């Protein structure tokens, strides 16, 4: 068995999972942003030990909401929670729970889960994107996450000239931008659709899976996304892909982190 952990901008999740991605046990609690990294680490110290009792967990996988130096197990930066920059999260987990740990970006592990056991199962080239507190992207080809030094596919940090200045996509389309009244759901869908069309034009995937909290609005969000993508994607690629919803729901990062550790 393997323990998957999600450290996000709004929630913490941890679950015990087998090699096939079957979740046996899951705990979900909200993040208190103002408490920063120290508050989150204290929460992890409370929820994880009971999950390890009797579970025969062999390894831990962690999906973190921000760029990660995977080789060193170090957080490069968090754009939503204070105190994480440069923190050696792999070392902290191994010291506290005495189990080998791998740390990766949350969208990368979510993409891995959807590609292996979710909506992208059996499909060669899968582009996954989550639209939640922030916006991320992951490319999985032949069951392997494509990444580079400190990550890759950061669609949420691509730039667009909007409202008189250059802005990153997260400022225009994320859950936080909607929550703070910067954009409506419909506006967010159109900005995101342009970004997604650009990503498809560059990557030419077989399937695009859109997850994250904002996507839970369903067709109210996805319909204008599809329409915008169809309008702006490179025309020869227009019929190469389909845009679908994820199959693994809100536990996708936990499952992906566990699969990465397996």
RAURMO-V884239 format. One record per pair of residues at least 4 apart in sequence whose C-alpha atoms are under 7 Angstrom apart, sorted by the first residue. I is the first residue (numbers start at 1). GAP is how many residues later the second one is. Records with the same first field share a line. If there is no record, write none. Layout:
I=GAP ; GAP
This chain:
1=15 ; 16 ; 17 ; 54 ; 55 ; 56 ; 57
2=14 ; 15 ; 16 ; 55 ; 56 ; 57 ; 58 ; 256 ; 259 ; 260
3=11 ; 12 ; 13 ; 14 ; 54 ; 56 ; 57 ; 58 ; 255
4=10 ; 11 ; 12 ; 56 ; 57 ; 58 ; 250 ; 251 ; 253 ; 254
5=8 ; 9 ; 10 ; 56 ; 57 ; 58 ; 249 ; 252
6=6 ; 7 ; 8 ; 56 ; 57 ; 58 ; 100 ; 247 ; 248
7=4 ; 5 ; 6 ; 56 ; 57 ; 58
8=4 ; 56 ; 57
9=22 ; 56 ; 71 ; 72 ; 124
10=20 ; 21
11=17 ; 18 ; 19 ; 20
12=16 ; 17 ; 18 ; 19
13=14 ; 15 ; 16 ; 241
14=12 ; 13 ; 14 ; 240
15=8 ; 10 ; 11 ; 12 ; 239
16=7 ; 8 ; 9 ; 10
17=4 ; 5 ; 6 ; 7 ; 238 ; 241
18=4 ; 5
19=240 ; 243
21=96 ; 234 ; 238
23=232
31=9
33=48
35=4
36=4 ; 45 ; 46 ; 47
37=4 ; 44 ; 45 ; 46 ; 47
38=4
39=4
40=4
41=4
42=4
43=4
44=4
45=4
48=4
49=4
51=4
52=4 ; 5
58=41
59=40 ; 41 ; 42 ; 202
60=39 ; 40 ; 41 ; 42 ; 198 ; 201
61=40 ; 41 ; 42 ; 196 ; 197 ; 199 ; 200
62=40 ; 41 ; 42 ; 195
63=40 ; 41 ; 42 ; 43 ; 46 ; 190 ; 194
64=40 ; 41 ; 42
65=13 ; 40 ; 41
66=11 ; 12 ; 13 ; 39
67=8 ; 9 ; 10 ; 38 ; 83 ; 84
68=6 ; 7 ; 8 ; 36 ; 37 ; 82 ; 83
69=4 ; 5 ; 6 ; 7 ; 80 ; 81
70=4 ; 33 ; 34 ; 80
73=15 ; 16 ; 17 ; 29 ; 30
74=12 ; 13 ; 14 ; 15 ; 16
75=9 ; 10 ; 11 ; 12 ; 13 ; 14
76=9 ; 10
77=7 ; 8 ; 9
78=4 ; 6 ; 7
88=4
89=4
90=4 ; 11 ; 12 ; 13
91=4
92=4
93=4 ; 8
94=4 ; 5 ; 6 ; 7
102=159
104=4 ; 5
105=4
106=4 ; 147
107=4 ; 22 ; 23 ; 29 ; 30 ; 31
108=4 ; 30 ; 37
109=4 ; 144 ; 147 ; 148
110=4 ; 142 ; 143 ; 146
111=4 ; 17 ; 27 ; 29
112=4 ; 28 ; 33 ; 144
113=4 ; 5 ; 139 ; 142 ; 143
114=4 ; 5 ; 6 ; 7 ; 132 ; 134
115=4 ; 5 ; 6 ; 11 ; 25 ; 28
116=4 ; 5 ; 27
117=4
118=128 ; 129 ; 130
119=127 ; 128
120=6 ; 87
124=17 ; 18
125=15 ; 16 ; 17 ; 80 ; 81 ; 82
126=13 ; 14 ; 15 ; 79 ; 80 ; 81 ; 82
127=11 ; 12 ; 13 ; 78 ; 80 ; 81 ; 82
128=9 ; 10 ; 11 ; 80 ; 81 ; 82
129=7 ; 8 ; 9 ; 80 ; 81 ; 82
130=5 ; 6 ; 7 ; 80 ; 81 ; 82
131=4 ; 5 ; 43 ; 44 ; 80 ; 81 ; 82 ; 83 ; 84
132=42 ; 43 ; 80 ; 81 ; 82
133=41 ; 42 ; 43
134=22 ; 36 ; 40 ; 41
135=20 ; 21 ; 35 ; 39
136=18 ; 19 ; 20
137=16 ; 17 ; 18
138=15
139=6 ; 7
140=4 ; 5 ; 6
141=4
147=4 ; 5
148=4
156=12 ; 13 ; 14
157=11 ; 12 ; 13
158=10 ; 11
159=7 ; 8 ; 9 ; 10
160=6 ; 7 ; 8 ; 9
161=4 ; 5 ; 6
162=4 ; 5
167=4
169=4
170=4
171=6
172=5 ; 11 ; 16 ; 19
173=4 ; 15 ; 16 ; 18 ; 19
174=4
175=4 ; 39
176=4
177=4 ; 5 ; 6
178=4 ; 5 ; 6 ; 7
183=4 ; 5
184=4
185=4 ; 36
186=4 ; 35
187=4
188=4
189=4 ; 32 ; 35 ; 36
190=4 ; 34 ; 35 ; 38
191=4
192=4 ; 33
193=4 ; 32 ; 33 ; 35 ; 36
194=4 ; 34 ; 35 ; 38
195=4
196=4 ; 33
197=4 ; 32 ; 35 ; 36
198=4 ; 35
199=4
200=4 ; 5 ; 33
201=32 ; 33
204=33
205=36
206=34 ; 35 ; 36
207=34 ; 35 ; 36
208=33 ; 34 ; 35 ; 36
209=34 ; 35 ; 36 ; 37
210=5 ; 34 ; 35 ; 36
211=4 ; 34 ; 35
215=6
217=4
218=4
219=4
221=4
222=4
223=4
224=4
225=4
226=4
227=4
228=4
229=4
230=8
233=5
234=4
248=4
251=4
252=4
253=4
254=4
255=4
256=4
257=4
258=4
